[in-house]
Amino acid sequence: MSPTRVLVLNSGSSSVKYQLLDMRGGDRLAVGLVERIGEETSRLKHTPEGGESREWSGAVPDHESALKAVAAELAKDGLGLDSPELAAIGHRVVHGGRRFTEPTVIDDAVLAEIERLIPVAPLHNPANLTGIRTARDLRPDLPQVAVFDTAFHTTMPESAARYAIDVETADAHRIRRYGFHGTSHAYVSRETARLLGRAPEDVNVIVLHLGNGASASAVRGGRCVDTSMGLTPLEGLVMGTRSGDLDPAVIFHLMRVGGMSADEIDTLLNKRSGLIGLCGDNDMREIRRRVDAGDERARLAFDIYIHRLKKYIGAYYAVLGRVDAVVFTAGVGENAAAVREAAVAGLEGLGLAVDGELNAGRGDGARLVSPPDARVAVAVVPTDEEMEIATQTYALVKESGNPA
């Protein structure tokens, strides 16, 4: 029997998230996380299918050591990297630029292009590259596939992807809107169509991926036509620690009047802004607790968050012309009923509403939270980026004629 397992790796600057999936039935054979790589004490948590989680702490000096530790944990469950049932390793890569519009088998030329894109993704692509190189060293015989966060958004028309700046300057420095969270937007928009009992090409969806990072997309017939993140993941919605949309002149003002350096402003906008900058918390559960207790700073932060979200819903409604569903996903989108309720409040004229009882209920799967007679469905669809990466990886290696 041909191998059917795919190991999905998401390598961050100091962490490696992983899942081992069997594509015959979509079973998760193991999931885990190595965090605080390079620090004095690192931590690994590993959970095999149907088994008890195992955790240990110790020194994990680099990504090579992290992946070897992951391989050792998998081997304890009979799922080691040397297994003949392993078909491929799929890697999340944040930035693929304009070249990578679909999952790609990794070779030296692909690695070089991912490295060339580091200036537009300095926080992410270097870590992704480290994970890829380490995995290639451990299993040089196995297909390694890159699945790009930006790929789903490459279908945006130029009218949505271009910034209104000098064309020659923009092209010389690859300045355009790329978008991110693409694997999530692809998976969720497709699952929303399934929930509605329709084909993806027949459905127009506004996807709201709301986690610590947050992004919106307008998806027409299964293809992205606009998204809120831009050249980097800083643009768009209010996020946990990122500002989202901002008058660019604020940066010049902070340089000239505030005496701040480019690096200081970068840190301000990416790590000390958004919800944490507004009220000191970036956990929506804590913010809602503070709102309910009468905390005015938390209330203002929540109101700003919702105001921006509502603006994007309206904007993407206009872009699409017809909307069949607005769907919430990721940590906040899936779990914060108050956010969903507030985001569509006042939009009844657009056919949007939530049913209080349905919205307050909890469930593990995709579900509708709008009234049965709503003109536009409001849905909650749990995202599954690892499954999307595994699905794209497995399809590619089968299509390319690999023994998998």
C-alpha atoms as one frame of an Amber mdcrd trajectory, in Angstrom:
protein
   0.000   0.000   0.000   1.258   3.492  -0.858   2.232   5.720   2.073  -0.591
   7.990   3.230   0.820   9.890   6.199   1.832  13.558   6.122   3.802  15.348
   8.823   2.907  19.048   9.010   5.539  21.384  10.449   5.001  25.018  11.419
   8.395  26.385  12.427   8.429  29.689  14.273  11.386  31.674  15.513  11.421
  29.817  18.840   8.867  27.048  18.368   7.833  24.099  16.212   4.195  23.032
  16.007   3.525  19.689  14.375   0.797  17.257  13.445   0.999  13.812  11.877
  -2.078  13.000   9.796  -3.216   9.922   7.912  -4.850  11.125   4.718  -6.903
   7.964   4.212  -9.418   9.191   6.759  -7.985  12.467   8.013  -7.020  10.962
  11.367  -4.605  12.909  13.570  -2.085  10.346  14.692  -0.174  12.831  16.846
  -0.034  16.550  17.622   2.568  18.510  19.516   4.560  21.634  20.209   8.149
  22.442  21.045   8.460  25.941  22.466  11.128  28.248  23.885  13.751  26.801
  21.537  17.154  28.276  22.325  16.197  29.320  25.841  17.582  27.855  29.041
  14.554  25.632  29.504  12.506  24.477  26.526   9.243  22.552  26.638   7.772
  19.794  24.480   4.165  18.594  24.633   3.192  15.553  22.561  -0.242  13.940
  22.305  -0.724  10.680  20.361  -4.136   9.761  18.993  -6.242   8.269  21.745
  -3.397   8.478  24.244  -2.249  10.575  27.167  -0.233  13.714  26.568   3.452
  13.614  27.411   5.405  16.685  28.456   9.027  17.319  29.269  11.278  20.303
  29.830  14.960  20.567  29.031  17.506  22.175  26.767  16.557  22.400  23.074
  19.265  24.667  21.664  18.114  24.850  18.029  15.535  23.681  15.486  17.571
  20.622  14.544  17.443  19.482  18.168  13.722  20.298  18.269  12.917  18.161
  15.241  15.035  15.317  16.557  13.068  15.518  19.798   9.820  15.447  17.815
  11.060  12.406  15.871  11.923  10.651  19.129   8.445  11.261  20.563   6.792
  10.022  17.371   9.002   6.916  17.423   7.751   6.046  20.919   4.296   5.662
  19.372   5.571   3.684  16.376   5.209   6.768  14.158   8.861   7.675  13.599
  10.184   9.765  10.724  11.758   6.630   9.272   8.333   5.031   8.815   7.664
   3.802   5.250   4.089   5.044   5.694   5.260   8.678   5.708   4.491  10.160
   2.279   5.751  13.735   2.718   6.447  16.596   5.077   4.364  19.738   4.577
   5.753  23.062   5.762   3.866  26.238   6.506   5.715  29.141   4.849   4.366
  32.592   5.601   5.466  34.574   2.552   5.572  33.266  -1.007   5.510  36.585
  -2.821   3.977  36.616  -6.306   5.820  33.545  -7.573   4.328  30.880  -5.340
   0.613  30.655  -6.035   0.167  27.014  -5.024   1.852  24.320  -2.908   5.350
  23.624  -4.191   7.794  20.736  -3.856  10.904  22.192  -2.233  14.242  22.122
  -4.022  17.289  24.376  -3.796  15.756  26.962  -6.151  12.593  27.170  -4.046
  14.672  27.576  -0.897  16.622  30.404  -2.526  13.398  32.224  -3.465  11.955
  31.875   0.052  15.228  33.309   1.344  15.024  36.173  -1.150  11.649  37.096
   0.360  13.051  37.510   3.882  13.030  41.351   3.642   9.210  41.329   3.343
   8.775  38.658   6.047  11.739  39.081   8.405   9.940  37.604  11.421   8.663
  34.472   9.688  10.506  33.253   6.598  13.880  32.710   8.359  12.257  30.377
  10.895  10.322  28.587   8.147  13.593  28.064   6.255  15.313  26.641   9.319
  12.546  24.082   9.766  12.677  23.090   6.102  16.444  22.663   6.033  16.438
  20.610   9.214  13.661  18.339   7.941  15.491  17.863   4.632  18.614  16.829
   6.521  16.647  14.314   8.580  14.768  12.820   5.595  16.548  13.852   2.363
  14.703  11.122   0.440  11.233  12.386   1.335   9.246  15.032  -0.604   9.139
  18.308   1.305   6.314  20.633   0.295   5.915  24.349   1.032   2.358  25.627
   1.533   2.291  29.413   1.517   0.100  31.689   3.651   0.008  34.152   0.774
  -0.964  31.715  -2.003  -4.754  31.849  -1.558  -4.685  35.618  -1.972  -2.790
  35.662  -5.281  -6.150  35.617  -7.078  -6.823  39.202  -5.960  -7.217  41.555
  -8.926  -4.600  44.277  -9.356  -7.180  46.847  -8.256  -7.165  45.200  -4.812
  -3.502  44.153  -4.655  -1.866  47.423  -5.727  -1.105  50.317  -3.410  -1.604
  53.757  -4.934   2.087  54.682  -4.984   4.549  55.174  -7.833   4.452  51.973
  -9.880   8.194  51.811 -10.609   9.070  52.229  -6.932   6.498  49.631  -5.893
   7.733  47.093  -8.436  11.393  47.673  -7.618  10.799  46.845  -3.970   7.964
  44.269  -4.385   5.504  46.527  -2.563   1.947  45.282  -2.922  -0.737  43.624
  -0.843  -0.027  39.918  -0.380  -2.366  38.907   2.456  -1.787  36.176   5.046
  -3.664  33.396   6.920  -4.351  32.041   3.434  -4.558  28.375   4.405  -7.183
  29.273   7.006  -9.214  31.422   4.605  -9.085  28.689   1.942 -10.188  25.950
   4.339 -12.896  27.973   6.072 -14.453  29.375   2.896 -14.670  25.861   1.445
 -16.115  24.403   4.668 -18.674  27.220   4.803 -19.922  26.251   1.346 -20.173
  22.653   2.568 -22.154  23.825   5.616 -24.574  25.642   3.303 -24.890  22.554
   1.110 -23.523  24.360  -1.933 -20.469  24.191  -4.160 -17.653  26.644  -3.305
 -17.844  28.187  -6.788 -21.479  29.161  -6.126 -20.906  30.922  -2.804 -19.686
  34.394  -1.810 -18.238  34.485   1.706 -16.704  37.038   4.052 -14.214  35.163
   6.246 -13.179  36.704   9.569 -10.089  34.971  10.997  -9.943  36.414  14.505
  -7.106  35.265  16.728  -4.224  37.203  18.247  -3.497  37.959  14.608  -6.658
  38.838  12.693  -7.604  39.159   9.043 -10.674  39.373   6.835 -11.159  38.206
   3.274 -13.758  38.546   0.548 -14.100  35.221  -1.292 -16.117  35.068  -4.505
 -16.812  31.604  -5.839 -13.891  30.063  -3.962 -11.367  32.723  -5.037 -10.061
  35.536  -2.856 -10.810  38.975  -4.314  -9.686  41.094  -1.353  -8.079  40.671
   2.056  -7.225  42.963   4.941  -3.538  42.194   5.521  -1.085  43.745   3.084
   2.646  43.767   2.404   3.002  42.434   5.959   0.524  41.072   8.539   0.353
  44.534  10.164  -2.374  46.030   7.968  -6.100  45.653   8.522  -8.072  44.691
  11.614  -7.222  45.586  15.207  -5.248  42.616  16.569  -3.888  41.405  19.866
  -0.649  43.411  19.677  -0.755  44.931  16.154  -2.349  48.231  15.249  -3.914
  47.272  11.956  -4.817  50.175   9.636  -2.946  53.361  10.417  -2.312  56.694
   8.699   1.290  56.231   7.426   2.051  59.806   8.444   1.881  58.641  12.078
   5.251  56.975  11.464   6.832  60.183  10.158   5.355  62.090  13.109   6.824
  59.650  15.609  10.221  59.944  13.908  10.256  63.732  13.666   8.415  64.745
  16.811   8.761  61.686  19.019  12.400  61.032  18.132  11.706  57.325  17.660
  13.809  55.103  15.413  12.397  52.845  12.698  13.024  49.793  14.895  11.261
  51.397  17.864   8.224  52.217  15.738   8.229  48.704  14.299   8.131  47.307
  17.837   5.404  49.764  18.834   3.091  48.882  15.949   3.670  45.120  15.971
   4.066  44.319  19.660   2.701  47.200  21.762  -0.403  48.225  19.846  -3.805
  46.718  19.103  -5.717  45.514  22.139  -2.670  45.341  24.388  -1.781  48.930
  23.546  -5.317  50.136  24.138  -6.047  48.426  27.451  -3.030  46.346  28.508
  -4.629  42.970  27.657  -4.666  41.009  24.406  -6.798  38.119  25.656 -10.406
  38.720  24.588 -11.707  36.660  27.527 -10.003  38.975  29.999 -11.113  42.060
  28.090 -14.737  40.919  28.187 -14.428  40.172  31.909 -13.164  43.723  32.430
 -15.933  45.170  30.250 -18.557  43.341  32.305 -16.937  44.743  35.456 -17.308
  48.301  34.130 -13.697  48.923  33.046 -13.785  51.891  30.625 -10.382  51.245
  29.007 -11.417  47.692  28.207 -14.767  48.928  26.884 -13.056  51.410  24.567
 -10.615  48.751  23.315 -13.524  46.388  22.599 -15.497  49.114  20.831 -12.525
  50.058  18.615 -11.985  46.378  17.772 -15.639  45.946  16.789 -15.795  49.243
  14.879 -12.902  48.179  12.644 -14.391  44.717  12.169 -17.765  46.152  11.194
 -16.118  48.483   8.660 -14.464  45.534   6.931 -17.690  43.536   6.836 -19.403
  46.473   5.135 -16.512  47.082   2.755 -16.322  43.460   1.659 -20.087  43.301
   1.284 -19.700  46.138  -1.229 -16.789  44.390  -2.971 -18.714  41.130  -3.368
 -22.085  42.651  -4.215 -23.860  39.523  -2.989 -22.942  37.785   0.262 -24.150
  34.308   1.160 -22.364  34.000   4.508 -20.240  35.835   7.032 -18.120  33.302
   8.880 -16.114  33.620  12.090 -13.070  31.445  12.770  -9.880  31.118  14.885
  -9.616  31.544  18.661 -11.688  34.687  19.119 -13.995  34.102  16.171 -14.881
  30.580  17.290 -15.249  31.240  21.006 -16.262  34.873  21.657 -20.039  35.053
  21.227 -19.981  38.712  22.299 -17.671  39.591  19.404 -19.915  37.874  16.860
 -23.027  39.543  18.244 -21.462  43.009  18.322 -19.886  42.671  14.867 -23.233
  42.220  13.098 -25.371  44.394  15.400 -26.945  47.174  13.371 -26.343  45.398
  10.058 -29.865  43.975   9.807 -30.392  46.071   6.676 -27.700  43.944   5.024
 -29.503  40.766   6.041 -27.148  40.041   8.949 -28.242  38.931  12.407 -27.425
  36.314  15.010 -29.820  34.175  16.980 -29.023  34.793  20.652 -29.457  31.180
  21.734 -27.563  29.684  18.795 -24.770  32.223  19.130 -24.349  31.580  22.853
 -24.213  27.817  22.339 -20.947  25.993  21.949 -19.976  23.206  19.593 -16.906
  21.564  18.125 -17.970  21.628  14.499 -19.165  24.112  11.901 -22.522  25.620
  12.742 -24.913  28.425  11.850 -25.636  31.070  14.480 -28.054  33.160  12.395
 -31.861  32.861  12.507 -33.291  30.199  10.148 -34.863  32.846   7.904 -31.766
  35.090   7.699 -30.985  36.456   4.233 -27.264  36.064   4.907 -25.965  33.149
   6.950 -23.721  33.891   9.929 -21.548  30.881  10.708 -18.840  29.644  13.029
 -16.381  27.320  11.285 -13.361  26.057  13.234 -10.241  26.543  11.172  -7.879
  23.669  10.488  -4.731  25.024   8.873  -2.802  21.808   9.517  -5.409  19.727
   7.691  -5.360  22.204   4.802  -1.555  22.009   4.586  -1.657  18.204   4.769
  -4.391  17.999   2.114  -2.507  20.256  -0.294   0.778  18.445   0.382  -0.660
  14.980  -0.167  -2.500  16.001  -3.334   0.696  17.467  -4.774   2.908  14.445
  -4.116   0.272  12.114  -5.585  -0.141  14.326  -8.638   3.607  14.597  -9.198
   3.917  10.846  -9.474   5.753  10.352  -6.196   5.340   6.822  -4.817   2.976
   8.344  -2.260
